[in-house]
Amino acid sequence: MKTFFLVVLSFLFVYSGQAAPKKSQRVLVYTKNGPGYVHDNIASAVACFQGLGKAHQIQVDVSDDPAVFTEENLAKYQALIFTSTNNNVFNSDEQRLAFRHYVEAGGGFVGVHSVTGTERNWPWFKMMIGETFSWHAKFQPFRILNIQSGHPSMQGVPVRWEKEDECYFGKELYPGIQVLMMHDLSSLDVKQADLVNQHAGSFKGYFPAVWTQKFQGGHVWVTTLGHDKANYQDPVYVNHVWQGLKFVLDSVKGIDYSKVKSVRFDEGIWVQ
């Protein structure tokens, strides 16, 4: 009789069309800055991600303490969000190795705005990010073009996005990135044309603005947009960062440290 009762309950559950509860997701928003310029947008960005967490049933932890970088602690998270971090953000090479192991174990990473200026002396990290910051044009209205509108993280993102921001340039670009959006350099103030041409390097007319990559086992999405703290209350920009985070969360299938290959944080990349 007990078995029959359980079968009937199972049938009713399936028949009702109800899905099994979704496993809760958890992300870490990291805001540490080393010595140097610190953006005033960080509190606004944190509030933005907390709002997204509340709207999408995601637990959002926030820290600027490098002590959070242990393998045991990072295993709790489906994504790490570095928002306007800059310069050195770890206190030890052990913390750097824990971060690298998290990525190699299949972890997710979302980088926002000045993240490209983070850990500028760590080659592996710079390849993971996709570039390292070189210069930005002055804050101004300009155009960003969505060149991969079919990509999952580009849902609802304008094809031609006219916005005020800092047009970021980078050096040491990693060849593995997939560019999703690009700065239209022709829309920048001509008074800085010489500097724009200098920092555009081998690019002509356009420069990467938003990209993604699967890097050394991990899932990475980076936007250089988001200088102004008002961005983090703008529905268009908030959707932009949400789609990036959602793409990473959908890509991460679990943290599996058995997949880790590196012994030192500063090893070169491995090629499959």
GULUMDO-979698 format. One record per residue (C-alpha): residue in one letter; x negated, y, z; residue number from 1. Coordinates in steps of 0.02 Angstrom, whole numbers. Example, Ala and Ser with C-alpha at 12.3 -4.5 7.8 and 13.67 -1.06 7.14 Angstrom:
2
drenba->A u->-615 v->-225 w->390 voba->1
drenba->S u->-684 v->-53 w->357 voba->2
END
This chain:
272
drenba->M u->0 v->0 w->0 voba->1
drenba->K u->-142 v->119 w->44 voba->2
drenba->T u->-227 v->84 w->-123 voba->3
drenba->F u->-64 v->116 w->-217 voba->4
drenba->F u->-42 v->282 w->-126 voba->5
drenba->L u->-217 v->339 w->-175 voba->6
drenba->V u->-188 v->291 w->-357 voba->7
drenba->V u->-26 v->390 w->-360 voba->8
drenba->L u->-114 v->543 w->-287 voba->9
drenba->S u->-252 v->530 w->-418 voba->10
drenba->F u->-123 v->519 w->-556 voba->11
drenba->L u->-30 v->671 w->-493 voba->12
drenba->F u->-193 v->771 w->-481 voba->13
drenba->V u->-240 v->731 w->-662 voba->14
drenba->Y u->-63 v->754 w->-726 voba->15
drenba->S u->-51 v->926 w->-647 voba->16
drenba->G u->-195 v->983 w->-757 voba->17
drenba->Q u->-301 v->1040 w->-610 voba->18
drenba->A u->-490 v->1032 w->-633 voba->19
drenba->A u->-612 v->977 w->-500 voba->20
drenba->P u->-679 v->1122 w->-398 voba->21
drenba->K u->-826 v->1208 w->-481 voba->22
drenba->K u->-989 v->1193 w->-388 voba->23
drenba->S u->-1029 v->1359 w->-306 voba->24
drenba->Q u->-1168 v->1461 w->-386 voba->25
drenba->R u->-1297 v->1565 w->-295 voba->26
drenba->V u->-1419 v->1696 w->-356 voba->27
drenba->L u->-1556 v->1800 w->-278 voba->28
drenba->V u->-1574 v->1985 w->-321 voba->29
drenba->Y u->-1754 v->2034 w->-289 voba->30
drenba->T u->-1801 v->2218 w->-278 voba->31
drenba->K u->-1983 v->2226 w->-219 voba->32
drenba->N u->-2095 v->2361 w->-293 voba->33
drenba->G u->-2282 v->2373 w->-275 voba->34
drenba->P u->-2374 v->2540 w->-254 voba->35
drenba->G u->-2320 v->2665 w->-386 voba->36
drenba->Y u->-2157 v->2730 w->-459 voba->37
drenba->V u->-1996 v->2660 w->-385 voba->38
drenba->H u->-1831 v->2683 w->-477 voba->39
drenba->D u->-1685 v->2764 w->-387 voba->40
drenba->N u->-1566 v->2644 w->-475 voba->41
drenba->I u->-1604 v->2493 w->-366 voba->42
drenba->A u->-1465 v->2517 w->-238 voba->43
drenba->S u->-1340 v->2544 w->-380 voba->44
drenba->A u->-1402 v->2387 w->-469 voba->45
drenba->V u->-1385 v->2285 w->-309 voba->46
drenba->A u->-1207 v->2346 w->-286 voba->47
drenba->C u->-1170 v->2302 w->-467 voba->48
drenba->F u->-1230 v->2122 w->-448 voba->49
drenba->Q u->-1139 v->2105 w->-283 voba->50
drenba->G u->-980 v->2162 w->-371 voba->51
drenba->L u->-1008 v->2036 w->-510 voba->52
drenba->G u->-1035 v->1901 w->-380 voba->53
drenba->K u->-871 v->1943 w->-296 voba->54
drenba->A u->-778 v->1947 w->-462 voba->55
drenba->H u->-849 v->1780 w->-521 voba->56
drenba->Q u->-863 v->1683 w->-357 voba->57
drenba->I u->-1053 v->1686 w->-354 voba->58
drenba->Q u->-1150 v->1704 w->-191 voba->59
drenba->V u->-1272 v->1849 w->-208 voba->60
drenba->D u->-1420 v->1860 w->-90 voba->61
drenba->V u->-1530 v->2016 w->-91 voba->62
drenba->S u->-1710 v->2033 w->-34 voba->63
drenba->D u->-1868 v->2136 w->-54 voba->64
drenba->D u->-1969 v->2015 w->53 voba->65
drenba->P u->-2096 v->1907 w->-42 voba->66
drenba->A u->-2080 v->1776 w->95 voba->67
drenba->V u->-1923 v->1713 w->5 voba->68
drenba->F u->-2038 v->1633 w->-125 voba->69
drenba->T u->-2055 v->1456 w->-64 voba->70
drenba->E u->-2002 v->1304 w->-164 voba->71
drenba->E u->-1878 v->1251 w->-31 voba->72
drenba->N u->-1793 v->1420 w->-27 voba->73
drenba->L u->-1791 v->1449 w->-215 voba->74
drenba->A u->-1710 v->1278 w->-244 voba->75
drenba->K u->-1547 v->1355 w->-180 voba->76
drenba->Y u->-1533 v->1473 w->-328 voba->77
drenba->Q u->-1474 v->1450 w->-505 voba->78
drenba->A u->-1550 v->1619 w->-552 voba->79
drenba->L u->-1672 v->1748 w->-488 voba->80
drenba->I u->-1633 v->1928 w->-537 voba->81
drenba->F u->-1778 v->2051 w->-537 voba->82
drenba->T u->-1698 v->2223 w->-554 voba->83
drenba->S u->-1815 v->2370 w->-586 voba->84
drenba->T u->-1960 v->2283 w->-502 voba->85
drenba->N u->-2128 v->2360 w->-541 voba->86
drenba->N u->-2313 v->2321 w->-512 voba->87
drenba->N u->-2362 v->2181 w->-392 voba->88
drenba->V u->-2213 v->2103 w->-305 voba->89
drenba->F u->-2292 v->1950 w->-222 voba->90
drenba->N u->-2405 v->1950 w->-69 voba->91
drenba->S u->-2498 v->1789 w->-104 voba->92
drenba->D u->-2546 v->1667 w->-241 voba->93
drenba->E u->-2445 v->1535 w->-148 voba->94
drenba->Q u->-2289 v->1639 w->-178 voba->95
drenba->R u->-2336 v->1658 w->-361 voba->96
drenba->L u->-2356 v->1470 w->-376 voba->97
drenba->A u->-2186 v->1441 w->-294 voba->98
drenba->F u->-2108 v->1560 w->-420 voba->99
drenba->R u->-2194 v->1470 w->-565 voba->100
drenba->H u->-2139 v->1301 w->-501 voba->101
drenba->Y u->-1960 v->1363 w->-489 voba->102
drenba->V u->-1964 v->1412 w->-672 voba->103
drenba->E u->-2045 v->1249 w->-725 voba->104
drenba->A u->-1913 v->1155 w->-625 voba->105
drenba->G u->-1778 v->1227 w->-738 voba->106
drenba->G u->-1734 v->1387 w->-645 voba->107
drenba->G u->-1654 v->1543 w->-716 voba->108
drenba->F u->-1725 v->1718 w->-725 voba->109
drenba->V u->-1641 v->1883 w->-767 voba->110
drenba->G u->-1751 v->2038 w->-784 voba->111
drenba->V u->-1683 v->2215 w->-785 voba->112
drenba->H u->-1764 v->2376 w->-848 voba->113
drenba->S u->-1938 v->2404 w->-774 voba->114
drenba->V u->-1960 v->2218 w->-742 voba->115
drenba->T u->-2079 v->2223 w->-892 voba->116
drenba->G u->-2199 v->2321 w->-781 voba->117
drenba->T u->-2204 v->2185 w->-649 voba->118
drenba->E u->-2361 v->2082 w->-606 voba->119
drenba->R u->-2464 v->2165 w->-743 voba->120
drenba->N u->-2620 v->2065 w->-700 voba->121
drenba->W u->-2539 v->1893 w->-709 voba->122
drenba->P u->-2542 v->1829 w->-890 voba->123
drenba->W u->-2419 v->1685 w->-861 voba->124
drenba->F u->-2290 v->1802 w->-784 voba->125
drenba->K u->-2308 v->1926 w->-926 voba->126
drenba->M u->-2277 v->1786 w->-1053 voba->127
drenba->M u->-2126 v->1731 w->-953 voba->128
drenba->I u->-2056 v->1908 w->-955 voba->129
drenba->G u->-2096 v->1923 w->-1142 voba->130
drenba->E u->-2203 v->2080 w->-1140 voba->131
drenba->T u->-2287 v->2201 w->-1022 voba->132
drenba->F u->-2238 v->2384 w->-1012 voba->133
drenba->S u->-2343 v->2511 w->-1108 voba->134
drenba->W u->-2239 v->2672 w->-1118 voba->135
drenba->H u->-2063 v->2740 w->-1132 voba->136
drenba->A u->-1992 v->2887 w->-1226 voba->137
drenba->K u->-1909 v->3023 w->-1122 voba->138
drenba->F u->-1733 v->2991 w->-1058 voba->139
drenba->Q u->-1618 v->3036 w->-1203 voba->140
drenba->P u->-1470 v->2977 w->-1309 voba->141
drenba->F u->-1525 v->2850 w->-1439 voba->142
drenba->R u->-1462 v->2695 w->-1529 voba->143
drenba->I u->-1483 v->2511 w->-1487 voba->144
drenba->L u->-1434 v->2381 w->-1617 voba->145
drenba->N u->-1359 v->2212 w->-1577 voba->146
drenba->I u->-1440 v->2095 w->-1705 voba->147
drenba->Q u->-1376 v->1930 w->-1631 voba->148
drenba->S u->-1192 v->1968 w->-1602 voba->149
drenba->G u->-1151 v->1782 w->-1606 voba->150
drenba->H u->-1265 v->1743 w->-1460 voba->151
drenba->P u->-1170 v->1695 w->-1300 voba->152
drenba->S u->-1248 v->1838 w->-1201 voba->153
drenba->M u->-1191 v->1967 w->-1329 voba->154
drenba->Q u->-1004 v->1944 w->-1301 voba->155
drenba->G u->-922 v->2115 w->-1291 voba->156
drenba->V u->-1087 v->2206 w->-1318 voba->157
drenba->P u->-1077 v->2344 w->-1451 voba->158
drenba->V u->-1157 v->2309 w->-1619 voba->159
drenba->R u->-1218 v->2490 w->-1623 voba->160
drenba->W u->-1237 v->2554 w->-1446 voba->161
drenba->E u->-1263 v->2740 w->-1426 voba->162
drenba->K u->-1319 v->2775 w->-1247 voba->163
drenba->E u->-1433 v->2881 w->-1141 voba->164
drenba->D u->-1580 v->2781 w->-1077 voba->165
drenba->E u->-1767 v->2760 w->-1084 voba->166
drenba->C u->-1829 v->2677 w->-1243 voba->167
drenba->Y u->-1956 v->2552 w->-1176 voba->168
drenba->F u->-2109 v->2494 w->-1271 voba->169
drenba->G u->-2219 v->2348 w->-1225 voba->170
drenba->K u->-2383 v->2265 w->-1269 voba->171
drenba->E u->-2440 v->2084 w->-1262 voba->172
drenba->L u->-2274 v->2026 w->-1335 voba->173
drenba->Y u->-2251 v->1838 w->-1316 voba->174
drenba->P u->-2208 v->1753 w->-1483 voba->175
drenba->G u->-2079 v->1637 w->-1404 voba->176
drenba->I u->-1946 v->1767 w->-1367 voba->177
drenba->Q u->-1783 v->1778 w->-1466 voba->178
drenba->V u->-1741 v->1962 w->-1489 voba->179
drenba->L u->-1556 v->1999 w->-1465 voba->180
drenba->M u->-1553 v->2189 w->-1472 voba->181
drenba->M u->-1677 v->2316 w->-1537 voba->182
drenba->H u->-1711 v->2501 w->-1516 voba->183
drenba->D u->-1678 v->2601 w->-1673 voba->184
drenba->L u->-1832 v->2713 w->-1669 voba->185
drenba->S u->-1761 v->2829 w->-1802 voba->186
drenba->S u->-1634 v->2889 w->-1673 voba->187
drenba->L u->-1767 v->2953 w->-1551 voba->188
drenba->D u->-1818 v->3135 w->-1528 voba->189
drenba->V u->-1941 v->3177 w->-1667 voba->190
drenba->K u->-2044 v->3282 w->-1546 voba->191
drenba->Q u->-2117 v->3120 w->-1479 voba->192
drenba->A u->-2141 v->3040 w->-1650 voba->193
drenba->D u->-2329 v->3021 w->-1633 voba->194
drenba->L u->-2314 v->2930 w->-1466 voba->195
drenba->V u->-2172 v->2823 w->-1532 voba->196
drenba->N u->-2276 v->2769 w->-1682 voba->197
drenba->Q u->-2426 v->2736 w->-1572 voba->198
drenba->H u->-2332 v->2623 w->-1452 voba->199
drenba->A u->-2228 v->2537 w->-1585 voba->200
drenba->G u->-2390 v->2451 w->-1637 voba->201
drenba->S u->-2362 v->2329 w->-1780 voba->202
drenba->F u->-2174 v->2357 w->-1773 voba->203
drenba->K u->-2098 v->2483 w->-1892 voba->204
drenba->G u->-1931 v->2569 w->-1864 voba->205
drenba->Y u->-1869 v->2451 w->-1729 voba->206
drenba->F u->-1932 v->2379 w->-1565 voba->207
drenba->P u->-1866 v->2238 w->-1453 voba->208
drenba->A u->-1745 v->2297 w->-1319 voba->209
drenba->V u->-1659 v->2139 w->-1257 voba->210
drenba->W u->-1717 v->1959 w->-1276 voba->211
drenba->T u->-1706 v->1783 w->-1211 voba->212
drenba->Q u->-1816 v->1629 w->-1211 voba->213
drenba->K u->-1831 v->1455 w->-1141 voba->214
drenba->F u->-2002 v->1466 w->-1060 voba->215
drenba->Q u->-2100 v->1322 w->-983 voba->216
drenba->G u->-1939 v->1236 w->-930 voba->217
drenba->G u->-1849 v->1392 w->-868 voba->218
drenba->H u->-1714 v->1502 w->-941 voba->219
drenba->V u->-1756 v->1687 w->-960 voba->220
drenba->W u->-1651 v->1839 w->-1011 voba->221
drenba->V u->-1720 v->2017 w->-1007 voba->222
drenba->T u->-1648 v->2189 w->-1042 voba->223
drenba->T u->-1755 v->2346 w->-1043 voba->224
drenba->L u->-1598 v->2453 w->-1030 voba->225
drenba->G u->-1532 v->2524 w->-867 voba->226
drenba->H u->-1636 v->2671 w->-807 voba->227
drenba->D u->-1495 v->2782 w->-746 voba->228
drenba->K u->-1409 v->2727 w->-587 voba->229
drenba->A u->-1243 v->2779 w->-668 voba->230
drenba->N u->-1265 v->2632 w->-789 voba->231
drenba->Y u->-1220 v->2511 w->-651 voba->232
drenba->Q u->-1044 v->2582 w->-642 voba->233
drenba->D u->-1022 v->2592 w->-832 voba->234
drenba->P u->-909 v->2447 w->-889 voba->235
drenba->V u->-1005 v->2426 w->-1053 voba->236
drenba->Y u->-1172 v->2410 w->-965 voba->237
drenba->V u->-1102 v->2304 w->-824 voba->238
drenba->N u->-1033 v->2183 w->-954 voba->239
drenba->H u->-1205 v->2183 w->-1037 voba->240
drenba->V u->-1295 v->2122 w->-881 voba->241
drenba->W u->-1153 v->2005 w->-835 voba->242
drenba->Q u->-1161 v->1918 w->-1003 voba->243
drenba->G u->-1349 v->1897 w->-981 voba->244
drenba->L u->-1329 v->1825 w->-807 voba->245
drenba->K u->-1185 v->1713 w->-862 voba->246
drenba->F u->-1290 v->1645 w->-1007 voba->247
drenba->V u->-1431 v->1601 w->-888 voba->248
drenba->L u->-1314 v->1521 w->-761 voba->249
drenba->D u->-1232 v->1418 w->-899 voba->250
drenba->S u->-1405 v->1363 w->-958 voba->251
drenba->V u->-1473 v->1306 w->-790 voba->252
drenba->K u->-1429 v->1124 w->-757 voba->253
drenba->G u->-1514 v->1108 w->-588 voba->254
drenba->I u->-1682 v->1134 w->-505 voba->255
drenba->D u->-1791 v->979 w->-524 voba->256
drenba->Y u->-1967 v->998 w->-454 voba->257
drenba->S u->-2017 v->830 w->-527 voba->258
drenba->K u->-2032 v->923 w->-693 voba->259
drenba->V u->-2167 v->1040 w->-626 voba->260
drenba->K u->-2335 v->1028 w->-716 voba->261
drenba->S u->-2443 v->1169 w->-648 voba->262
drenba->V u->-2561 v->1153 w->-500 voba->263
drenba->R u->-2619 v->1334 w->-496 voba->264
drenba->F u->-2517 v->1491 w->-526 voba->265
drenba->D u->-2643 v->1558 w->-651 voba->266
drenba->E u->-2656 v->1406 w->-766 voba->267
drenba->G u->-2624 v->1432 w->-950 voba->268
drenba->I u->-2459 v->1381 w->-1026 voba->269
drenba->W u->-2429 v->1199 w->-1072 voba->270
drenba->V u->-2367 v->1153 w->-1245 voba->271
drenba->Q u->-2243 v->1011 w->-1268 voba->272
END
